[in-house]
Amino acid sequence: MYRRKKENPSPNPEFENIKIIRPKKKRLNKKFLLLYIVGFVFLIWASYSIISKSVEYNQKREKLASIKHQIDILEIKNDYYDTVKNYKGDDLNEYIEKIAREDLDYVKNGERVFVNISGD
């Protein structure tokens, strides 16, 4: 029940006895395959490491900027307190009155206080 393959007649009789050689398929050597896998894993690890370090670097840089800002604020306050510490006489009395009026909401005897209820 099997059919025989029909032999293709060669168009040129002088080439009938020539055998066609086809190139062999190249197979990947197991050593090179392992090397490629290790190299690929190394590239993934290196890219992950670089990305995580850059994120960490940015976070540390933002934290440093925040701390420098706090230092600047504290230096300004320190300079202010140094000047206040050197107040004497009338300057000291004016400073105490200013703090009492603005921060503690004190008033002098006989003064009228007007409260803005509109919120503006």
Summary of the structure (lengths in Angstrom):
residues: 120
radius of gyration: 45.0
end to end distance: 105.4
largest distance: 133.3
contacts: 160
relative contact order: 0.03
helix: 60%
strand: 0%
